[in-house]
Amino acid sequence: MTRTPPEVPAKRPRNVFSDDRARWFRGFAWGAFPGTFIGVVVLAKYGVVAGIAVFLLFTLGVGGVAIAVSETVGEMVRGVTDGKARPSPGTHSRADALLVRGDAKAAVDVLRASLEQFPDDPDAWLRIARIQRDEFERPREALVAFRRGRATGACTTAQMRLTMREMLETAGGLGQRHLVSADLEAHRDAFEGTEEAAWATRELDELSRPGDASAS
């Protein structure tokens, strides 16, 4: 099977599940500090069972609150700034309005103008990809834009899952599903140990089967 590498070099995908585990570990580590101190005091006065109960209560309670506060503040900050502490691009309502009026070219121009200021905005890239695919019937250009959006590293887990399927379908429309082999491999690695990785592995296995017309 001949594999065509992505036209746009992608960053090494971040393992989003490892990030989540690390965040939870830090949160409960914060809770363990007061929990240990107070638990020892209670243990000395009321016994082992009471001490352990208080330790767990403080560790889980303080840790959970710390994580909740961190997530809330993080979402508030992301709503105001992008990853480089600049104003966020916000919604792309103007591009949407142009698209509804049938002016796909102007919509793409607006999105590209936004990307000049916010080059790491995945939403703009993904919108461009879908316009290239659906309005201009340019699947190869759509694949490039999808890759650009995914390569920002700012896509949500849901966006990563959806766009991989869109890319596979787009390449399938060309009769050349092998065009996204490298993308599928990166996707599998990013979701290592999950059902999503298993799905990507199955798709790669299909592409590698001898006689698969779309993989030749």
C-alpha positions as CSV (number, residue, x, y, z in Angstrom):
1,M,0.0,0.0,0.0
2,T,1.3,3.4,-0.9
3,R,0.8,6.0,1.7
4,T,0.6,9.7,1.0
5,P,1.9,11.9,3.9
6,P,-0.2,14.8,5.0
7,E,0.3,17.9,3.0
8,V,0.6,20.0,6.1
9,P,3.1,18.8,8.8
10,A,1.1,18.1,12.0
11,K,2.3,18.6,15.5
12,R,2.7,15.5,17.7
13,P,-0.8,14.9,19.0
14,R,-1.3,15.5,22.7
15,N,-2.7,12.5,24.6
16,V,-5.8,14.2,26.0
17,F,-6.5,11.4,28.4
18,S,-3.1,11.6,30.0
19,D,-3.7,15.4,30.5
20,D,-7.0,14.6,32.2
21,R,-5.4,12.1,34.6
22,A,-2.6,14.5,35.5
23,R,-5.1,17.2,36.3
24,W,-7.1,15.0,38.6
25,F,-3.9,13.8,40.3
26,R,-2.8,17.4,41.0
27,G,-6.2,18.3,42.4
28,F,-6.3,15.4,44.9
29,A,-2.7,16.1,45.8
30,W,-3.7,19.6,46.8
31,G,-6.5,18.1,49.0
32,A,-4.1,15.6,50.6
33,F,-2.0,18.3,52.3
34,P,-4.7,19.6,54.7
35,G,-6.3,16.1,54.8
36,T,-3.1,14.5,56.1
37,F,-2.5,17.2,58.8
38,I,-6.1,17.2,60.1
39,G,-6.4,13.4,59.7
40,V,-3.3,12.9,62.0
41,V,-4.8,15.2,64.6
42,V,-8.1,13.4,64.6
43,L,-6.4,10.0,64.6
44,A,-4.4,10.9,67.7
45,K,-7.5,12.0,69.5
46,Y,-10.3,9.8,68.2
47,G,-8.6,6.7,66.7
48,V,-7.6,5.3,63.4
49,V,-11.0,4.9,61.7
50,A,-11.9,8.6,62.4
51,G,-8.5,9.7,61.3
52,I,-8.7,7.9,58.0
53,A,-12.3,9.0,57.4
54,V,-11.3,12.7,57.9
55,F,-8.3,12.3,55.7
56,L,-10.4,10.9,52.8
57,L,-13.1,13.5,53.4
58,F,-10.7,16.4,53.1
59,T,-8.6,14.9,50.3
60,L,-11.7,14.2,48.1
61,G,-13.6,17.3,49.1
62,V,-10.7,19.8,48.8
63,G,-9.4,18.1,45.7
64,G,-12.8,18.1,44.0
65,V,-13.3,21.8,44.8
66,A,-9.8,22.7,43.5
67,I,-10.5,20.9,40.2
68,A,-13.9,22.5,39.8
69,V,-12.5,26.0,40.5
70,S,-9.6,25.4,38.1
71,E,-11.9,24.2,35.3
72,T,-14.3,27.2,35.8
73,V,-11.5,29.7,35.8
74,G,-9.9,28.0,32.8
75,E,-13.1,28.2,30.8
76,M,-13.5,31.8,31.7
77,V,-10.0,32.6,30.6
78,R,-10.4,30.7,27.4
79,G,-13.6,32.6,26.7
80,V,-11.6,35.9,26.7
81,T,-8.2,34.9,25.4
82,D,-6.7,32.3,23.1
83,G,-3.7,30.1,24.0
84,K,-1.3,33.0,23.6
85,A,-3.2,35.4,25.8
86,R,-4.7,37.4,23.0
87,P,-8.4,38.3,22.4
88,S,-10.3,35.2,21.2
89,P,-11.8,35.2,17.7
90,G,-15.2,34.6,19.1
91,T,-17.9,33.2,16.9
92,H,-17.8,33.4,13.1
93,S,-21.3,34.7,12.7
94,R,-20.3,37.0,9.8
95,A,-19.0,34.1,7.8
96,D,-22.1,32.1,8.6
97,A,-24.3,34.9,7.4
98,L,-22.4,35.2,4.1
99,L,-22.7,31.4,3.6
100,V,-26.5,31.5,4.2
101,R,-26.7,34.2,1.5
102,G,-24.8,31.9,-0.9
103,D,-21.5,33.8,-0.9
104,A,-19.2,31.0,0.0
105,K,-16.1,32.8,-1.4
106,A,-16.7,35.8,0.8
107,A,-17.2,33.5,3.8
108,V,-13.9,31.9,3.2
109,D,-12.3,35.4,2.8
110,V,-13.7,36.4,6.2
111,L,-12.4,33.3,7.8
112,R,-9.0,33.6,6.3
113,A,-8.8,37.2,7.5
114,S,-9.6,36.0,11.0
115,L,-6.9,33.4,10.7
116,E,-4.3,36.1,10.0
117,Q,-4.9,37.4,13.5
118,F,-5.7,34.1,15.1
119,P,-3.8,31.4,13.2
120,D,-4.4,28.8,15.9
121,D,-8.2,29.0,15.7
122,P,-9.3,25.5,14.8
123,D,-12.9,26.4,14.2
124,A,-12.1,28.8,11.3
125,W,-10.0,26.1,9.7
126,L,-12.7,23.5,10.1
127,R,-15.3,25.8,8.6
128,I,-13.1,26.5,5.6
129,A,-12.6,22.7,5.2
130,R,-16.4,22.1,5.1
131,I,-16.9,25.0,2.7
132,Q,-14.2,23.7,0.4
133,R,-15.8,20.2,0.5
134,D,-19.5,21.1,0.3
135,E,-19.7,24.4,-1.6
136,F,-16.7,24.3,-3.9
137,E,-16.4,20.5,-4.2
138,R,-12.7,20.6,-3.6
139,P,-12.1,17.6,-1.4
140,R,-8.3,17.8,-1.5
141,E,-8.3,21.4,-0.3
142,A,-10.8,20.4,2.3
143,L,-8.4,17.7,3.6
144,V,-5.6,20.3,3.8
145,A,-7.8,22.6,5.9
146,F,-9.0,19.8,8.1
147,R,-5.3,19.0,8.8
148,R,-4.5,22.6,9.6
149,G,-7.3,22.8,12.1
150,R,-6.3,19.6,13.8
151,A,-2.6,20.6,13.8
152,T,-3.4,23.7,16.0
153,G,-3.7,21.4,19.0
154,A,-6.7,23.4,20.1
155,C,-9.5,21.0,18.9
156,T,-11.8,19.6,21.4
157,T,-12.0,15.8,21.8
158,A,-15.4,15.9,20.0
159,Q,-13.9,17.9,17.1
160,M,-11.0,15.5,16.8
161,R,-13.3,12.5,16.6
162,L,-15.7,14.2,14.1
163,T,-13.1,15.6,11.8
164,M,-11.3,12.3,11.5
165,R,-14.5,10.7,10.3
166,E,-15.1,13.6,7.9
167,M,-11.6,13.3,6.5
168,L,-12.0,9.5,6.0
169,E,-15.3,10.1,4.2
170,T,-13.9,12.9,2.1
171,A,-10.9,10.8,1.0
172,G,-13.4,7.9,0.3
173,G,-15.3,10.2,-2.0
174,L,-12.2,10.5,-4.0
175,G,-11.8,6.7,-4.0
176,Q,-8.5,7.2,-2.2
177,R,-9.0,6.5,1.5
178,H,-5.3,5.9,1.9
179,L,-4.8,9.7,1.7
180,V,-5.6,9.8,5.4
181,S,-3.6,6.8,6.5
182,A,-1.0,9.0,8.3
183,D,-3.8,11.1,9.9
184,L,-5.5,7.9,11.2
185,E,-2.2,6.7,12.7
186,A,-1.7,10.1,14.5
187,H,-5.4,9.9,15.6
188,R,-4.9,6.4,17.0
189,D,-1.8,7.5,18.9
190,A,-3.6,10.6,20.4
191,F,-6.4,8.4,21.8
192,E,-4.2,5.5,22.9
193,G,-5.9,3.0,25.1
194,T,-9.4,4.1,24.3
195,E,-12.3,2.8,22.0
196,E,-11.4,5.7,19.7
197,A,-8.0,4.2,19.2
198,A,-9.5,0.8,18.6
199,W,-11.8,2.3,15.9
200,A,-8.8,4.0,14.2
201,T,-6.9,0.7,14.2
202,R,-9.8,-1.1,12.6
203,E,-9.9,1.6,9.9
204,L,-6.2,1.3,9.3
205,D,-6.5,-2.5,9.0
206,E,-9.2,-2.1,6.4
207,L,-7.0,0.2,4.4
208,S,-4.1,-2.3,4.5
209,R,-6.1,-5.2,3.1
210,P,-4.9,-6.5,-0.2
211,G,-7.3,-5.7,-3.0
212,D,-8.9,-2.7,-1.3
213,A,-9.4,-0.4,-4.3
214,S,-9.3,2.7,-2.2
215,A,-6.0,1.8,-0.7
216,S,-4.2,1.1,-4.0
